[in-house]
Amino acid sequence: MTRPRPIVVIDTSVFLKDAMSPTHTGAASQILAILPAIATIVMCDEIRQEILEKFSEILGWTEKQVLTTYGPVL
């Protein structure tokens, strides 16, 4: 019998730290790289919208850029 996968909620700050990292080797980047393989990621619509808004505000990214980069996680 297989065990159920852990459920994880990721906050907007994890995505921003990864996006602003020049090397993508910090804890935020490692979390985003490994989680899809080992856990079920749960994200409410409000967090998803906040991610899109903050990336636009802080980094000037379009929704398409965010989804291209983080689509599998979002």
The 8 nearest C-alpha neighbors of each residue, nearest first, counted from 0:
[[1, 2, 3, 4, 5, 37, 38, 39],
 [2, 0, 3, 4, 5, 37, 38, 39],
 [1, 3, 4, 0, 5, 38, 37, 6],
 [2, 4, 5, 1, 6, 38, 39, 0],
 [3, 5, 38, 39, 2, 6, 37, 1],
 [6, 4, 38, 39, 7, 3, 37, 40],
 [5, 7, 39, 38, 40, 4, 41, 8],
 [8, 6, 40, 41, 39, 9, 5, 38],
 [7, 9, 41, 40, 42, 10, 6, 43],
 [10, 8, 7, 11, 13, 42, 40, 41],
 [9, 11, 12, 13, 8, 46, 14, 42],
 [10, 12, 14, 13, 50, 15, 46, 9],
 [11, 13, 15, 14, 10, 16, 9, 50],
 [14, 12, 27, 16, 11, 15, 10, 17],
 [15, 13, 17, 12, 11, 16, 18, 27],
 [14, 16, 12, 18, 17, 13, 19, 11],
 [17, 15, 19, 13, 14, 18, 12, 20],
 [16, 18, 28, 14, 20, 15, 27, 19],
 [17, 19, 15, 16, 20, 14, 23, 21],
 [20, 18, 16, 17, 15, 21, 23, 58],
 [19, 21, 23, 17, 22, 18, 16, 25],
 [22, 20, 23, 19, 18, 17, 24, 25],
 [21, 23, 24, 20, 25, 17, 19, 28],
 [24, 22, 20, 28, 25, 21, 17, 18],
 [23, 25, 22, 28, 29, 26, 20, 27],
 [26, 24, 28, 27, 23, 29, 17, 20],
 [25, 27, 29, 28, 30, 24, 17, 23],
 [28, 26, 30, 13, 17, 29, 25, 16],
 [29, 27, 17, 31, 23, 30, 25, 26],
 [28, 30, 26, 32, 27, 31, 33, 25],
 [31, 29, 27, 28, 32, 33, 34, 26],
 [30, 32, 28, 29, 34, 33, 27, 35],
 [33, 31, 29, 30, 34, 28, 35, 36],
 [32, 34, 30, 31, 36, 35, 29, 37],
 [33, 35, 37, 36, 38, 31, 30, 32],
 [36, 34, 37, 38, 33, 72, 39, 40],
 [37, 35, 34, 33, 38, 32, 39, 4],
 [36, 38, 34, 35, 33, 4, 39, 5],
 [39, 37, 5, 4, 34, 35, 6, 40],
 [38, 40, 6, 5, 4, 7, 41, 35],
 [41, 39, 7, 6, 8, 38, 42, 35],
 [42, 40, 8, 7, 39, 6, 43, 9],
 [41, 43, 8, 46, 40, 44, 47, 9],
 [42, 44, 45, 46, 47, 41, 8, 48],
 [43, 45, 47, 46, 48, 42, 49, 50],
 [44, 46, 48, 43, 47, 49, 42, 50],
 [47, 45, 49, 48, 43, 44, 50, 42],
 [46, 48, 44, 50, 45, 49, 43, 51],
 [49, 47, 45, 51, 50, 46, 44, 52],
 [48, 50, 46, 52, 51, 47, 53, 45],
 [51, 49, 47, 53, 48, 11, 52, 54],
 [50, 52, 48, 54, 49, 53, 62, 55],
 [53, 51, 49, 55, 50, 54, 56, 48],
 [54, 52, 56, 50, 55, 51, 57, 49],
 [55, 53, 58, 51, 57, 60, 56, 52],
 [54, 56, 59, 60, 52, 53, 58, 57],
 [57, 55, 53, 54, 59, 58, 52, 60],
 [56, 58, 54, 53, 55, 59, 60, 52],
 [59, 57, 54, 60, 55, 56, 53, 19],
 [58, 60, 55, 56, 57, 54, 61, 53],
 [61, 59, 55, 58, 54, 64, 62, 65],
 [62, 60, 64, 63, 55, 65, 59, 54],
 [61, 63, 65, 64, 51, 66, 60, 55],
 [62, 64, 66, 61, 65, 67, 60, 68],
 [65, 63, 67, 61, 62, 66, 60, 68],
 [66, 64, 62, 68, 63, 67, 69, 61],
 [65, 67, 70, 63, 69, 68, 64, 62],
 [68, 66, 64, 65, 70, 69, 63, 62],
 [67, 69, 65, 66, 70, 64, 71, 63],
 [68, 70, 66, 72, 71, 65, 67, 73],
 [69, 71, 66, 73, 72, 67, 68, 65],
 [72, 70, 73, 69, 35, 66, 68, 67],
 [73, 71, 70, 69, 35, 40, 31, 34],
 [72, 70, 71, 69, 47, 42, 66, 40]]
